[in-house]
């Protein structure tokens, strides 16, 4: 496939390397140093766009792709207040769009496990739940998009919780979602259910950035030729 990479940071460069190794062609790569290359003419050379840019740029990047008719997947966090607009635009234009806070195949299986466990724990009121996410010090947002997605899944399926806080929770209706930033550590997310008699924990630890990139490439390949708004559940047949 022919790929446009929008956002040429560490993730964009990892996607480029792995996609090229798989025989795909990068026909456009746009970073802050060559924004002038982000044109309709250049976009139309691609079968699909992979967008990992910055929160302030994501909306316009995605809007342009959809209006040009290029299927697009995005892993940029911090812009989600405008996500419904992009989804509506994709539907109106018969386009194709996937957003994921994390494209890692392992993380998306972890999402499915987290959702299922929360449903099972809903009637078990003797268990409280707390969460922790650990990332390297270069990660600026806290909590991470993945941590927020995990917390929201629990809230949607656990009637006794209605919000998360990025600090110890003293309100029984809130989930404590603790963020830690430690130099040179793998990304780790854990969810712990505690009761007076036992503890249940599920955890995902990423060993490298490649898992995120490989999942994004798989999603990009899957979305070509489709119309609509999708998720990694659709890509991995977890729905």
N, C-alpha and C positions, 0 to 999 in steps of 0.2 A: 504494500500500500504506500501511497504518497502522503507524507505527514507534514503539516505545518506545526511547528513548536512555537507557542506564544508564551514567552517567559523563559529566558535562557540562563537561569541560575543553575545551582547544583542539580536540582531535579531535572530540568530541561536537558542538561548535558548528559545525565545518566540515561534518560530516555533516548537521546540521540545515539549514544554508544550501543545500547542494547537493541534498539530497533534496527540500526545498521547491521549489527551482527546477525540479526534474523533475516536480513535481505530486504528490509524496507528502505524506502528512499525519503530522506528529509529534503523537502523542496523549499521550505522556508523556516528560518529560525529568527525570532525577533526578541531582542533584549533592549535594555535602556539605551545602549550605544547605537542602535540602528532602527529606531522607531519609524523612520521614513520608509523602511521596507515593508511596513504593515499596510499594504494596499490591496484593493479588491483584485487587481490583476494578479498579484502574487498569491493571494489566498486561493484563487480559482485554479491554481496548479495542483492543489492538494485534494485528496480524497477525504481527509479528516483533519481536524485541528485538535491539538492537545494544549490546554491552557493552564499554566502554572505561573501566574504573574504576581501582582500585588493587589491588595484589596481595593485601592483607589482606581485601579485600571481594569479590574476584572469585568465589570458590567459593560463598559463600552467595547472591550475585546469580544465578549460573548455576543453582544448585540450585532456587531459587525459580521461575525461568522454566520450567525443565523440569517441575517438579511441577505448575505451573499449566497446562502444555500449550502454552506459547508457544515456537515455534522461536527459537533464539538463536544468534548468532554473537559471538565474543569475540576481541579483539585485546590483552587485558591480559597482560602478561608478569610473571614472578616468582612464579607460583603453581602451576607445572606439576607439582609433586610430587603434587598432588591431581587432575590432569587425568584419570587412569584412572578415578577415582571418578565424575567427571561423565560420562564416556563410558559407563560401566556404567549409570548412572542414566538416561541418555537412551535406551539400549537397553531397559531394564526398563520404562520409561514410554511406549514407542513415540513418543519425542520426536525432535527434530531439533537437531543441534549441529554447529557448525563452529568450530574454533580455528585462528587463523593468527598467527604472530609478525609478519606483515606482509601486509596485504590488497592492496597495490599490484599491479596487473596486471603491470606491468613487472618488479617484483621476483619475482613468482611464475614468470614466464617465465625470469628469471635463475636462480631455483632449479633449474628443469628443465635449463638449460644447464650449471649447476654440477655437477649429478648426472651428467649424460651425460659431461662432460669428465673427472670423477674416474674413471668406469668405463673410459674410454679410456686414462687415464694409469696405471691399476693395473699393467699389465705393464711399464710403462716406468720401471724402478727408477732410472734415471739422473736423474730429475727429483725435486727436493724441492719442497715446497709451503709457502707462508706466506700469511697473510691480514692485511688491515687494514680497520678500520671507523672512519669519521670522522663525528662528529655535532656539533651545536651544544652549547654549554656548559650549556644548560638540561636536557639529557638526563642523568639521574642514574645510570642503570644502565650498567655497562660490564663486559663487552661487551654490545652490544645483543642483543635477542631475535633479530633478523635475522642478526647475526653468528654467534650460537650455532647457529642453524638451518643456516647455510651450512657451518660447521665440522663439525657432526654429519653432514651429507650426505657430506662428503669422507671422514670417518672410516668411515662405513658402506660406502664403495665403494673405499677405498684400503687394501689389506691392511697396508701398512707403517706406518700411523698408527693409534694407539689412543686418543688423547686430545688435547685442545687446552689451551693455557695462555695466559693473558692477559699475556704477556711474551715476550721472545726465548726461543726454545726451543733448548736445548743437547742435548736428548735426541732422537735420530733418529726415535723412535716418536711424538713429539708434534708438534702443529702450533702454530706461533706465531700467535696471534690478537691483534694489537696494536690497542688502542683509543686514539683521539685525540679530544679535545673542544676545539673551536676556535670562537670567537665568530662567529656569523652565517655559518655554512657549510652547504651542502646535505649531506644524508646520503649518504655514499659507502661502498660496499663493494667490495673488490677481492680477487681470488684470483690468486696468481702462482705458476707452476711454473717453476723454474730448473734448468737443467742446465749442464754446462761449456761447451756450445756455443750454447745459445739460451735464450730466455725466452718463456713464453706467459702472457698476462694477460687475465682477464675482469673487467669492472667495471660497476657500476650506480651512477648518480648521480641522486638525487631532486632535482627543482627546486622542489617545493612539497609541502605537506601534502595537497593535493587528490587526488593519486594514491592515497594510502592510503584516503581517505574514499570516493572513487568505487568502489574495489574492494570496500569493505565494503558499500556500497549494492547493488552488483551481487550480492554473495554473499547478502545479506538477501533480495533479490528471488527469487533462485534457490532458496533453501531452503524457502520457503513451500509447504506441501502435501506435503513429503517427511518420511520417517521414517528415522532412522539417524544415524550419525556420519560426517561428511564433511570434506573439505579443499578448499583452493583448486584443487588438481589436478582435483577433480570439477567445480567451478564452471567452470573454464576449459578443461575437456576435455584436460588435459595428461597424464592417467594412461594 
